[in-house]
Amino acid sequence: MQSMEQDPYLWLEDVDSERALAWVGTHNAGTEAELAAAPGYAELRTRLKTILDSKDRIPYVGRHGDRFYNFWRDADHARGIWRRTTLDEYRKPEPQWETVLDLDRLAADEGENWVWAGASFLKPRGERCLVSLSRGGGDARVVREFDLARLAFVEDGFVLPEAKGSVAWIDRDTLFVATDFGPGSMTSSGYPRVVKEWTRGTPLPDARLVYEAQEDDLSASAWFDYTPGHERQFVQRQIDFYSSELFVRDPAGGALTAIAKPADADAFTVRDQLLIQLRTDWQVEGRVFPQGALLAVGFSRFLDGERDFSTLFTPTETTSLDGIAATRDAILLTVLDKVKNRIVELRHTDGSWQRRELASPGMGALGVASVDEIESSDYFLTVTDFLTPSSLYLAGTGADQRTLLKSMPAFFDASPYAVSQFEAVSKDGTRVPYFVVMRKDTPLDGANPALLYGYGGFEVSLTPFYSGVTGVAWLERGGVYVLANIRGGGEFGPRWHQAALKDQRQKAFDDFLAVAEDLVARKLTSPRHLGIMGGSNGGLLVGAALTQRPELFGAVVCQVPLLDMRRYHRLLAGASWIGEYGDPDQPEEWAYIGEYSPYHRVSPQQRYPRVLFTTSTRDDRVHPGHARKMAALMGDQGHAVLYWENTEGGHAGAANNEQTATMWALSYIFLWQELTEKSSPNTAGLR
């Protein structure tokens, strides 16, 4: 096991050092030389690039004013274009688009490696927005004011230098800004702890202080609710991922009034209502509201001390709240029921809430987004599952009727395949659901190459999705695809997540291993043919599975992972995840973290399946040093590993479709080779 006192690979944490980049270049070249030469690689990469560049993909839009905006990448626009159209035009099979901003041209003109990071509009119908641009795809962004009438950046307009942070309009000439204001203005997690009110034409350092969080908090932010008749300013202290304080701000004097919610609850307003979503039980004036519930009460009445909540959602053993969207006259709840979605419409009429279940498909995922929560009763509904290409509908509250706007083409023939949902029994007896996608005629002989994917953290729910990449790269070749809904995720609400927090983390790993064992027991595959994949927290998951049960797997793809859990909190945004994993500087917490930290568990005496580590130089969320050090350590111990690091892309691992196609082609070719070849796994070390 790797000693916590000495780490000979610390030099690989120096992201841009000449020595570290030379190491990256050497191992990138070795990985590409092997995998790019593999049979089928060139053809697969070309097909994946074609899928990613397809002009028949759904151009998802967001409305501002009377226009619908979309950001789009294809073969002709590698960095992408930001464009807009009208709803009437959007309904057509081939809409006419007006280009708002050409990112390829902008990057060329300015000599910058710009990656699109979004835009914030001046509401409700202002002709200005704040465009966010990232260098190479990281979380740190440059913010620049843009004129939507002139289609140009505003000369002498608002500009924020590159930093992690947030910005929000108050009015045309005033912003809330949370950014790097200099020494002492950032938290230990690397996010802003200072929020200021910045007036046009004044120097940023002179902006008026709004709020200052603690150095060991996660972040601070502020925003303006522009709903007519309910205009309010809010300030939030994010203590950690799961606890916060919320204040309403007096715009005249700047005084803050605390919203008396539980620290671990989320709260927000919809018109005159305050909504509170609970992570733990809450006892209020003799009533107990359960963990996972959604409550509502009049905002002004709540500030006056009233606590007569209406319960909008109560979870059960199999249901949880997956999403909330508001239109002009209703709230739409997306509910997960046994990891399948349904939608509930709520209306607040004459002082009471009326509830209506919407008709929806069976095994699949539903996504709801309001067209305009102030001006429109309409919403967009996305419908998808593993084998049905995603469809985008326009629907209105009060009825089940919907109009099909766009459908993704079928990138592979789904007719030979079927989707099943099974349960595995974890070590402590908990039943863990998982989905299996495979050919209908798949033999139950244990010889099928199978890919098990999981995440298990941060309340993230893994639901059915359509992927041309997965279909072409895995299913078409005869692979079995498995999606595990393990604890740590949000599939069954806060209780499912909290069951795997901190000293209970091993339960997420146990669940994942139980699914793997269940696949083998059902003879859907066998250890020799079973591969696992996960990214970010999922990279930690597969790293733990690799080091705890290496005999259970034939190959591992570990993407943008956390692996060194002794130092994770000292690297980039890592300190913000202490609420999830614990603090390794506390001996009693390191005692359980060290039990699973993959970097500290890997051993030269153990035999491991071959691993492909992938990450990004420009990932400023999860440090690339995790993957670098683990690959170097395992290689020096004599284990068979490959390593590939994209020099762009941020935490997503890729900045454009070209890079994305390469990343996925390398990953799937690696898995196919390792899980289908008859020879024993290679243990020749890092190549």
C-alpha positions in Angstrom: 0.0 0.0 0.0 1.1 3.6 -0.7 2.4 5.3 2.4 0.6 8.4 3.6 3.8 9.9 4.9 5.8 9.8 1.6 4.5 10.3 -1.9 7.2 10.0 -4.6 4.7 11.1 -7.3 3.8 14.5 -5.9 5.6 16.1 -8.8 2.8 15.0 -11.1 0.5 17.4 -9.2 2.4 20.3 -10.8 -0.1 20.4 -13.7 1.9 22.4 -16.3 5.5 21.6 -15.2 7.8 20.5 -18.0 8.5 17.2 -16.3 4.9 16.4 -15.7 3.8 17.3 -19.2 6.6 15.3 -20.7 5.4 12.3 -18.7 1.9 12.9 -20.0 3.1 13.2 -23.6 5.0 9.9 -23.4 2.1 8.0 -22.0 -0.5 9.6 -24.3 1.7 8.5 -27.2 2.0 5.0 -26.0 -1.8 4.7 -25.3 -2.7 6.1 -28.7 -0.2 4.0 -30.5 -1.7 0.8 -29.0 -5.4 1.6 -29.1 -5.5 3.6 -32.3 -3.8 0.7 -34.1 -6.4 -1.7 -32.8 -8.8 -3.3 -35.3 -11.9 -1.1 -35.8 -10.6 2.0 -34.0 -10.5 4.3 -37.0 -13.9 3.3 -38.2 -15.4 3.6 -34.7 -13.9 7.0 -34.1 -15.2 8.2 -37.5 -18.7 6.9 -36.6 -18.7 8.5 -33.2 -17.6 11.8 -34.7 -20.4 11.6 -37.2 -22.9 11.0 -34.4 -21.6 13.9 -32.3 -21.6 16.2 -35.4 -24.9 15.1 -36.7 -27.0 18.1 -37.8 -30.1 15.9 -37.0 -29.4 16.1 -33.3 -32.0 18.0 -31.2 -31.0 21.7 -30.9 -32.3 22.3 -27.4 -33.3 26.0 -26.8 -34.0 28.5 -24.1 -36.2 31.5 -24.5 -35.4 35.1 -24.0 -37.9 37.7 -25.1 -39.4 36.4 -28.4 -36.3 34.5 -29.5 -35.2 30.9 -28.7 -31.4 30.5 -28.3 -29.3 27.5 -28.9 -25.6 26.7 -28.7 -24.5 24.3 -31.4 -21.3 22.3 -32.4 -20.8 20.3 -35.6 -18.1 19.5 -38.1 -18.3 23.1 -39.5 -18.3 24.7 -36.0 -15.8 22.9 -33.9 -15.9 25.4 -31.0 -19.6 26.2 -31.7 -22.0 28.9 -32.6 -24.5 30.6 -30.4 -27.7 31.2 -32.5 -31.3 32.1 -32.2 -34.6 31.8 -34.0 -38.4 32.2 -33.5 -40.8 29.6 -32.2 -42.6 29.4 -35.5 -39.3 28.8 -37.3 -38.1 26.4 -34.6 -41.2 24.2 -35.3 -39.9 23.6 -38.9 -37.8 20.5 -39.7 -34.9 22.8 -40.8 -35.2 26.2 -39.0 -33.5 29.3 -40.2 -31.1 30.4 -37.5 -29.5 33.8 -36.9 -25.9 33.6 -35.6 -25.4 35.5 -32.4 -21.8 34.6 -31.7 -19.4 32.5 -33.7 -17.0 31.0 -31.2 -14.5 29.7 -33.8 -14.2 33.1 -35.3 -13.9 34.8 -31.9 -11.2 32.4 -30.8 -9.3 33.0 -34.0 -9.6 36.7 -33.9 -8.5 36.9 -30.3 -5.9 34.2 -30.3 -7.7 32.4 -27.4 -8.8 28.8 -26.8 -12.3 29.8 -26.0 -14.9 27.2 -24.9 -18.5 28.2 -24.4 -19.7 28.4 -20.8 -23.1 29.9 -21.1 -24.9 33.2 -21.0 -27.0 35.1 -18.4 -29.8 37.3 -19.8 -31.0 40.7 -18.4 -34.6 39.8 -17.6 -37.3 40.0 -18.5 -36.7 41.4 -22.0 -33.5 43.3 -21.8 -31.2 43.5 -24.8 -28.0 42.6 -22.8 -26.5 39.4 -21.6 -23.4 38.3 -19.8 -21.4 35.7 -21.9 -19.1 33.3 -20.0 -16.1 31.9 -21.8 -13.6 29.3 -20.5 -10.1 28.9 -21.6 -9.8 25.2 -22.5 -13.0 24.1 -20.8 -12.2 24.6 -17.1 -14.6 25.9 -14.5 -12.8 29.3 -14.3 -14.5 31.8 -16.7 -14.1 35.2 -18.3 -17.4 37.1 -18.3 -18.2 39.8 -20.9 -21.2 41.9 -21.6 -22.9 41.3 -24.9 -25.4 43.4 -26.9 -28.2 41.2 -28.3 -29.4 44.0 -30.6 -26.0 44.8 -32.2 -24.8 41.2 -31.8 -21.5 42.5 -30.4 -19.6 42.7 -27.2 -20.4 46.0 -25.4 -17.5 48.5 -25.6 -16.5 49.5 -22.1 -19.2 47.1 -20.8 -19.1 44.8 -17.8 -16.0 42.5 -18.0 -14.9 40.1 -15.3 -11.4 38.5 -15.5 -10.9 34.8 -15.4 -12.0 33.2 -12.1 -14.4 30.7 -10.6 -17.5 32.6 -9.5 -21.0 33.8 -10.3 -22.6 36.9 -11.6 -26.2 38.0 -11.8 -28.1 41.0 -13.1 -29.9 43.4 -10.7 -30.8 45.8 -13.5 -29.2 47.1 -16.7 -26.5 49.0 -14.8 -25.9 46.9 -11.7 -24.7 43.3 -11.1 -24.2 41.0 -8.2 -20.6 39.7 -8.5 -18.9 36.9 -6.7 -15.4 36.5 -8.0 -11.7 36.6 -7.0 -11.3 40.1 -5.6 -7.8 39.4 -4.5 -6.1 37.8 -1.4 -8.5 36.5 1.2 -11.6 36.7 -1.1 -11.7 33.0 -2.0 -12.7 30.0 0.2 -10.4 27.1 0.8 -12.4 25.3 -1.9 -11.3 27.8 -4.4 -14.7 29.6 -4.8 -15.7 33.2 -4.0 -16.6 34.0 -0.4 -17.3 37.7 -1.1 -20.3 39.1 -3.0 -20.4 42.7 -4.1 -22.8 45.0 -5.9 -21.1 46.4 -9.0 -22.4 49.6 -10.7 -21.6 50.3 -14.3 -18.8 52.7 -14.9 -17.1 52.1 -11.5 -14.0 50.1 -10.8 -14.6 46.5 -9.7 -12.5 46.9 -6.6 -14.8 49.7 -5.5 -18.0 47.6 -5.7 -20.2 47.7 -2.7 -19.8 44.8 -0.3 -23.0 42.7 0.0 -21.9 39.6 1.9 -18.8 37.8 3.1 -18.8 34.1 3.9 -16.3 32.2 6.0 -13.0 31.0 4.6 -13.8 27.4 5.2 -17.3 27.7 3.6 -17.9 26.4 0.1 -19.0 29.7 -1.6 -21.2 32.8 -1.5 -23.6 34.1 -4.2 -26.5 36.4 -4.8 -29.3 36.8 -7.3 -32.4 38.8 -8.2 -35.9 37.4 -8.5 -37.4 39.5 -11.3 -40.9 38.1 -11.1 -43.3 41.1 -11.5 -44.9 41.9 -8.2 -42.5 39.7 -6.3 -39.1 41.3 -7.0 -36.6 40.3 -4.3 -32.9 40.1 -3.8 -31.4 36.9 -2.3 -27.9 36.1 -0.9 -26.7 32.6 -0.1 -24.0 31.3 2.1 -23.1 27.8 0.9 -21.5 26.2 3.9 -20.8 22.9 2.2 -22.5 20.8 -0.5 -25.5 20.1 1.6 -25.9 23.0 4.0 -26.5 26.7 3.4 -28.0 29.9 4.8 -30.4 32.0 2.7 -31.1 35.7 3.2 -33.4 38.2 1.6 -31.7 41.5 1.1 -33.2 45.0 1.4 -32.1 46.7 -1.8 -32.1 50.1 -0.2 -29.9 49.7 2.9 -28.5 46.2 2.1 -29.8 44.7 5.4 -30.1 40.9 5.3 -33.0 38.9 6.8 -32.3 35.2 7.3 -34.8 32.7 5.9 -35.3 30.4 8.9 -35.0 27.1 7.2 -33.0 24.0 8.2 -29.4 24.4 7.3 -29.5 21.2 5.1 -32.7 22.2 3.3 -32.9 23.9 -0.1 -35.2 26.9 -0.3 -36.4 29.1 -3.2 -39.3 31.2 -4.2 -42.0 30.7 -6.9 -44.0 33.9 -7.2 -45.5 34.5 -3.7 -44.6 31.1 -2.4 -41.5 29.9 -0.5 -40.6 26.3 -1.3 -38.4 24.2 1.1 -37.0 20.8 0.1 -35.9 18.7 3.1 -32.9 16.5 3.5 -33.7 15.5 7.0 -36.9 15.3 9.1 -38.1 18.7 10.3 -40.2 19.3 13.4 -42.2 22.6 13.2 -44.8 23.6 15.7 -45.7 20.0 16.6 -45.7 18.7 13.0 -43.0 16.5 11.6 -42.2 16.8 7.9 -40.3 13.8 6.6 -36.9 13.7 4.9 -37.2 14.3 1.1 -40.5 16.3 1.4 -41.2 19.5 -0.5 -43.1 22.2 1.5 -44.7 25.4 0.5 -45.9 28.5 2.4 -46.6 32.1 1.5 -43.2 33.9 1.6 -44.3 37.1 3.4 -46.3 35.0 5.9 -43.2 32.9 6.6 -41.2 36.0 7.3 -43.9 37.1 9.7 -43.6 33.8 11.6 -46.3 31.6 10.1 -45.4 28.0 9.6 -48.6 26.5 8.1 -46.9 24.6 5.4 -48.6 22.7 2.6 -46.8 19.5 1.7 -46.4 19.3 -2.1 -44.5 16.1 -2.2 -43.9 13.3 0.3 -41.5 10.5 -0.6 -42.1 6.8 -0.2 -39.8 3.8 -0.1 -39.7 3.8 -3.9 -40.2 7.5 -4.9 -38.1 10.6 -4.7 -38.2 14.1 -6.1 -36.1 14.4 -9.2 -36.8 17.9 -10.5 -38.9 21.1 -10.1 -39.9 23.5 -12.8 -42.2 26.5 -12.7 -44.3 28.0 -15.4 -46.4 31.2 -15.2 -49.3 29.4 -13.4 -48.1 26.0 -12.2 -45.2 24.0 -10.7 -44.2 20.8 -12.3 -42.6 18.1 -10.2 -40.6 15.3 -11.9 -40.8 12.3 -9.6 -38.6 9.2 -9.7 -40.6 6.0 -9.0 -38.4 2.9 -9.0 -35.9 4.9 -11.1 -38.6 5.8 -13.7 -40.0 9.2 -14.1 -43.5 10.6 -13.9 -44.7 14.2 -13.7 -47.1 15.9 -11.3 -48.6 19.4 -12.0 -49.5 21.6 -9.0 -51.5 24.8 -9.1 -52.0 27.3 -6.2 -55.6 28.5 -6.5 -57.7 30.3 -3.9 -55.2 29.5 -1.1 -54.9 25.8 -1.8 -52.8 23.5 -3.9 -54.4 21.3 -6.6 -52.6 18.3 -7.9 -52.8 16.5 -11.3 -50.8 13.5 -12.5 -49.7 13.9 -16.2 -49.8 11.0 -18.6 -46.3 9.8 -19.3 -44.3 6.9 -20.8 -43.2 3.8 -18.9 -39.5 2.8 -18.6 -37.6 6.0 -19.3 -36.5 9.4 -18.3 -38.5 12.7 -18.5 -37.0 16.1 -18.5 -39.1 19.3 -17.9 -38.0 22.9 -18.6 -40.3 25.9 -18.5 -40.4 28.0 -21.7 -40.6 31.2 -19.6 -41.6 31.0 -15.9 -42.9 34.6 -16.0 -44.6 35.0 -19.3 -45.6 31.5 -20.4 -47.7 28.5 -19.3 -45.8 26.3 -21.7 -42.9 23.9 -21.0 -40.5 21.7 -22.9 -40.7 17.9 -22.2 -37.9 15.7 -23.2 -38.6 11.9 -23.4 -35.9 9.3 -23.6 -34.9 5.8 -22.8 -32.1 3.4 -23.6 -33.4 2.3 -27.0 -35.7 5.2 -28.1 -34.1 8.3 -29.5 -34.9 11.4 -27.4 -37.9 13.5 -28.4 -38.6 17.1 -27.5 -42.3 18.2 -27.0 -43.9 21.5 -26.4 -46.7 21.2 -23.8 -48.9 23.5 -21.8 -50.1 23.2 -18.2 -53.7 22.1 -17.6 -53.7 19.4 -20.2 -51.8 16.3 -21.4 -51.7 17.3 -25.0 -48.2 17.9 -26.3 -46.7 18.8 -29.7 -43.7 17.0 -31.0 -41.0 19.6 -31.9 -37.9 17.6 -32.6 -36.7 13.9 -32.5 -33.2 12.6 -32.4 -32.5 10.2 -35.3 -31.8 6.6 -34.5 -28.0 6.2 -34.5 -28.3 2.4 -34.2 -30.9 -0.2 -34.9 -32.5 -0.8 -31.5 -34.9 -3.6 -32.6 -32.6 -6.5 -31.5 -32.3 -5.2 -27.9 -34.3 -5.2 -24.8 -34.2 -3.3 -21.4 -34.6 -5.1 -18.1 -34.5 -4.0 -14.5 -33.1 -6.3 -11.9 -32.1 -6.0 -8.2 -29.0 -7.1 -6.5 -28.7 -7.7 -2.7 -25.9 -5.7 -1.1 -23.7 -6.9 1.8 -26.1 -5.4 4.4 -29.2 -6.8 2.7 -30.2 -3.6 0.9 -31.8 -4.2 -2.5 -30.1 -2.3 -5.2 -31.8 -1.8 -8.6 -29.9 -1.8 -11.9 -30.8 -1.6 -15.6 -29.5 -4.0 -18.3 -29.5 -3.3 -22.0 -28.7 -6.3 -24.2 -29.7 -8.3 -27.3 -32.9 -10.2 -26.9 -31.1 -13.4 -27.8 -28.1 -12.9 -25.5 -27.0 -16.3 -24.3 -26.9 -16.9 -20.5 -23.5 -18.6 -20.7 -21.3 -16.1 -18.8 -19.3 -15.2 -21.9 -20.9 -11.9 -22.8 -18.7 -8.8 -22.7 -20.5 -6.5 -20.2 -19.9 -2.9 -19.1 -21.1 -1.8 -15.7 -21.4 1.9 -15.1 -22.0 3.6 -11.8 -21.6 6.9 -9.9 -23.0 6.7 -6.3 -22.5 10.2 -4.9 -23.6 13.8 -4.4 -27.3 13.0 -4.8 -26.9 12.3 -8.5 -29.5 10.0 -10.0 -28.6 7.7 -12.9 -31.7 7.3 -15.1 -32.3 5.7 -18.6 -30.8 7.7 -21.5 -30.4 7.3 -25.2 -26.8 7.3 -26.4 -25.8 6.8 -30.0 -22.2 6.5 -28.7 -23.0 3.6 -26.4 -25.2 2.0 -29.0 -22.6 2.1 -31.8 -19.5 1.5 -29.6 -20.9 -1.2 -27.4 -24.3 -2.6 -28.1 -23.9 -3.1 -31.8 -20.7 -5.1 -31.2 -22.6 -7.5 -28.9 -21.9 -5.9 -25.5 -24.2 -5.9 -22.5 -24.6 -2.4 -20.9 -25.5 -2.1 -17.2 -26.4 1.0 -15.2 -26.3 0.6 -11.4 -28.4 2.7 -9.1 -26.3 2.4 -6.0 -26.5 4.3 -2.7 -24.8 7.7 -2.6 -27.0 8.7 -5.5 -30.3 10.4 -5.4 -32.5 7.7 -6.9 -34.5 7.2 -3.7 -34.1 10.6 -2.2 -31.9 12.0 0.6 -31.9 8.7 2.5 -30.3 6.9 -0.4 -27.6 9.5 -0.6 -27.0 9.8 3.1 -26.7 6.1 3.5 -23.3 6.3 1.8 -21.9 9.5 3.3 -18.5 9.8 5.0 -17.9 6.7 7.3 -20.7 4.9 5.4 -19.0 5.3 2.0 -18.2 1.6 1.7 -21.9 0.9 1.2 -21.8 2.5 -2.2 -18.8 0.3 -3.1 -20.6 -2.8 -1.7 -23.7 -2.0 -3.8 -21.6 -1.8 -6.9 -19.8 -5.0 -6.2 -23.2 -6.7 -5.4 -24.5 -5.7 -8.9 -21.3 -7.1 -10.4 -21.8 -10.4 -8.5 -25.5 -10.5 -9.5 -24.6 -10.2 -13.2 -22.2 -13.1 -12.8 -24.8 -15.1 -10.9 -27.3 -14.5 -13.6 -24.7 -15.7 -16.2 -25.1 -12.5 -18.1 -21.3 -12.3 -17.9 -18.3 -13.5 -15.9 -15.4 -11.7 -14.3 -13.1 -12.3 -17.3 -15.7 -10.5 -19.5 -16.9 -7.8 -17.0 -15.6 -4.3 -17.4 -16.4 -1.2 -15.2 -16.5 2.5 -16.0 -17.0 5.6 -13.9 -16.0 9.3 -13.9 -15.2 11.8 -11.2 -16.8 10.4 -8.1 -17.5 7.4 -10.3 -13.8 7.2 -10.9 -13.3 6.8 -7.2 -16.0 4.1 -7.3 -14.3 2.0 -9.9 -10.9 2.7 -8.3 -12.3 1.3 -5.0 -13.9 -1.7 -6.8 -10.6 -2.3 -8.6 -8.5 -2.4 -5.4 -11.0 -4.2 -3.3 -12.2 -7.0 -5.7 -9.7 -7.1 -8.6 -10.7 -10.7 -9.4 -14.2 -9.7 -10.2 -13.3 -7.6 -13.3 -11.6 -8.0 -16.6 -11.0 -4.3 -17.4 -11.5 -0.8 -15.9 -12.0 2.6 -17.4 -11.3 5.3 -14.7 -12.2 8.8 -15.9 -11.3 12.2 -14.4 -11.2 10.4 -11.0 -10.6 11.1 -7.4 -8.1 8.4 -6.2 -5.7 10.0 -3.6 -8.1 10.5 -0.8 -5.4 11.6 1.6 -4.8 14.8 -0.4 -8.1 15.3 -2.3 -9.1 18.2 -0.1 -5.9 20.0 -0.8 -6.3 19.9 -4.6 -8.4 22.4 -6.5 -12.1 22.2 -5.4 -11.5 19.2 -3.2 -12.2 20.9 0.1 -15.8 21.4 -1.0 -16.3 17.7 -0.9 -15.5 17.1 2.8 -19.2 16.9 3.5 -19.4 13.9 1.2 -16.2 12.0 2.1 -14.9 13.4 5.4 -11.7 15.2 6.4 -8.6 13.1 6.0 -6.7 15.6 8.3 -8.9 14.3 11.2 -7.4 11.0 12.3 -10.8 9.5 13.2 -12.0 10.3 9.6 -8.8 9.2 7.8 -9.3 5.9 9.6 -12.2 5.1 7.4 -11.2 7.1 4.3 -7.8 5.3 4.3 -9.6 1.9 4.2 -10.9 2.6 0.7 -8.5 5.3 -0.8 -7.5 3.5 -4.0 -4.1 5.3 -4.2 -3.3 3.9 -0.8 -4.8 0.4 -1.3 -3.1 -0.6 -4.5 -0.4 -3.2 -3.9 2.5 -4.7 -5.9 1.6 -8.1 -4.5 -1.9 -8.1 -6.0 -3.0 -9.0 -9.5 -5.3 -6.4 -11.1 -7.2 -6.3 -14.4 -5.9 -3.8 -16.9 -6.9 -0.2 -16.4 -7.3 2.8 -18.7 -7.0 6.1 -16.9 -8.4 9.2 -18.7 -8.3 12.8 -17.5 -7.8 16.4 -18.7 -4.9 18.8 -18.1 -7.4 21.7 -17.9 -9.7 20.0 -15.4 -9.8 22.6 -12.6 -12.3 20.7 -10.5 -10.9 17.3 -10.0 -7.1 17.5 -10.2 -5.5 15.5 -13.0 -2.8 14.5 -10.4 -5.2 11.8 -9.1 -5.1 9.9 -12.4 -1.5 10.7 -13.1 -0.2 9.5 -9.8 -2.3 6.3 -9.7 -1.2 5.4 -13.2 2.5 6.1 -12.4 2.3 4.1 -9.1 0.5 1.1 -10.6 2.9 1.1 -13.6 6.0 1.1 -11.3 4.4 -1.7 -9.3 4.3 -3.8 -12.5 0.6 -3.6 -13.2 -0.9 -3.2 -16.7 -2.3 0.3 -17.2 -2.8 2.7 -19.9 -3.0 6.5 -19.5 -4.5 9.2 -21.7 -4.8 12.9 -20.8 -6.6 15.4 -23.0 -4.8 18.7 -22.9 -8.2 20.6 -23.0 -11.7 19.9 -21.9 -12.1 20.7 -18.2 -13.9 18.2 -16.0 -15.9 17.0 -19.0 -12.7 15.6 -20.4 -13.1 17.1 -23.9 -13.7 20.6 -25.3 -15.1 19.7 -28.7 -16.6 16.8 -30.7 -13.2 15.8 -32.1 -11.8 15.3 -28.7 -15.0 13.6 -27.4 -14.9 11.1 -30.3 -11.3 10.3 -29.6 -11.9 9.8 -25.8 -14.8 7.5 -26.3 -13.2 5.5 -29.2 -10.1 4.9 -27.1 -12.2 3.8 -24.1 -14.5 1.4 -25.9 -11.8 -0.1 -28.0 -9.8 -0.7 -24.9 -12.7 -2.4 -23.2 -13.6 -4.5 -26.2 -10.0 -5.8 -26.5 -9.6 -6.6 -22.9 -13.0 -8.3 -22.4 -13.1 -10.3 -25.6 -9.6 -11.5 -26.2 -9.0 -15.1 -25.2 -5.5 -14.4 -23.7 -5.0 -13.6 -20.1 -5.0 -10.0 -18.9 -1.6 -8.3 -19.6 0.4 -7.4 -16.5 3.4 -5.9 -18.2 3.2 -2.4 -16.5 2.6 1.1 -17.8 2.9 1.4 -21.5 
